[in-house]
Amino acid sequence: MKKPVYENLFKPLKLDGLRLKNRITMAPLYLGYAASGGRISPLLLYHYKEMAQSGAAMIMVENASITPNGSGSPRTIRCDHNRFLNGLETLAHTIKNEKSLAGLQINHAGRFAHVSEPVAPSVVPAFGKPPRALTQREMTTIQKQFANAALRAKKAGFDLVELHGGTGYLLAQFVSPRTNQRTDAYGGPIENRIKFPLEVLKRVKDTAGNFPVGYRFLVDEWLPDGLKAKESIVLAQGLEKEGVAYISTMGGTYESFFLPEIINKAKKPGYMVSLAATVKKAVGVPVIAAGRISTPAKAESILQKKSADLIGLARMLWVDPKWPKKARKGDDRSILKCSPKCDACLQLVMQGKPAFCPKWSKESRAAYRELFQ
Ligand SMILES: Cc1cc2nc3c(=O)[nH]c(=O)nc-3n(C[C@H](O)[C@H](O)[C@H](O)COP(=O)(O)O)c2cc1C
């Protein structure tokens, strides 16, 4: 095969016993394609087949809930019961058949859960709705639910799982000084606030055995009184000690994403790369950078500067699933770009509708629409 134009981007990487054929990964992207009730749907399978056919080394499937009480929406994938096993198995095989590694992101949405009585570390209202503070007994149950979900993912044939510690969901709620106001051993200084996610990782690893576990990592909440890198890197170092496979970095939560200065920040190419670089300086495990990495040239320079070890593409891959193939040829110019002015996908999924990209051809949109149930 001809030598790729971007050499760093196409160098393989060993990751906790797995071999990534290149440095391109799909970052988790919830698009509202699962069937109502969280089952795997024909549309979801069609979508992930397309993502895996892209040539990305690893596809991290969007957040899947570990308990109905921690689900972000009615169309969030569920992996909290063995009745979901068959669907998950089909999904894992669909991805692996295309020669990509298949990962499942597992999550508890905490105070952002789409339920009547959301739970959280402390009673800090989310958009006016106060959650109920978790008891330590309930926290142990949630740790077991994470472990069981990971085991289910392993049984279904996934190559790895990713714990969702980003977007301000439950694991991040424990780490944040805003949302964790507990007075027990899980609150107070950062060393206490990281205890819960570290215990989750340990329990998942102990239960699932020889199975890589990555972590979606909130570096900075982008809120004045929120979590900052100075504290979050203490968690990064703790995760490394507990054997995490990689750290996939991100910034912001639902409480900061829609602030005018954050909307502006998020329009810039590579807007979260500096977060990855900060974490990479603090740990030895592979670090993923994401956030409008719209061209292979940008991705190559991130790797060259050692700001990250892997590239995470979410909307960038969804808008143009040929991104990796065009990158191999150095054909940056023909890549369909996600417009920084457009947030149609986010608006649609927040209204509970499936996302379609205005950049797609009529035929592509029709193919997706036809499969939507
Ligand atoms: C509609 C939408 C859904 C997302 N869903 C998830 C998710 O399920 N899990 C997660 O960790 N990040 C999620 N993200 C964040 C992405 O993984 C990624 O960090 C972000 O979109 C920036 O990368 P991009 O510019 O390539 O899209 C989501 C982002 C958007 C816009």
The ligand as a Gaussian input file, in Angstrom:
#p B3LYP/6-31G(d) Opt

LIG

0 1
 C      -24.936000      15.951000      19.549000
 C      -23.736000      15.569000      20.384000
 C      -23.761000      14.384000      21.134000
 C      -22.657000      13.999000      21.909000
 N      -22.701000      12.819000      22.611000
 C      -21.650000      12.458000      23.391000
 C      -21.668000      11.236000      24.151000
 O      -22.606000      10.428000      24.097000
 N      -20.598000      10.974000      24.948000
 C      -19.498000      11.810000      25.022000
 O      -18.543000      11.515000      25.748000
 N      -19.448000      12.947000      24.278000
 C      -20.480000      13.282000      23.475000
 N      -20.392000      14.420000      22.707000
 C      -19.115000      15.181000      22.655000
 C      -18.240000      14.662000      21.485000
 O      -17.700000      13.394000      21.777000
 C      -17.056000      15.603000      21.157000
 O      -16.235000      15.757000      22.290000
 C      -17.468000      16.981000      20.676000
 O      -18.591000      16.916000      19.826000
 C      -16.299000      17.654000      19.942000
 O      -15.822000      16.870000      18.859000
 P      -16.293000      17.162000      17.319000
 O      -16.007000      18.618000      17.076000
 O      -15.498000      16.233000      16.456000
 O      -17.750000      16.905000      17.278000
 C      -21.493000      14.825000      21.940000
 C      -21.474000      16.012000      21.170000
 C      -22.560000      16.382000      20.418000
 C      -22.487000      17.640000      19.599000

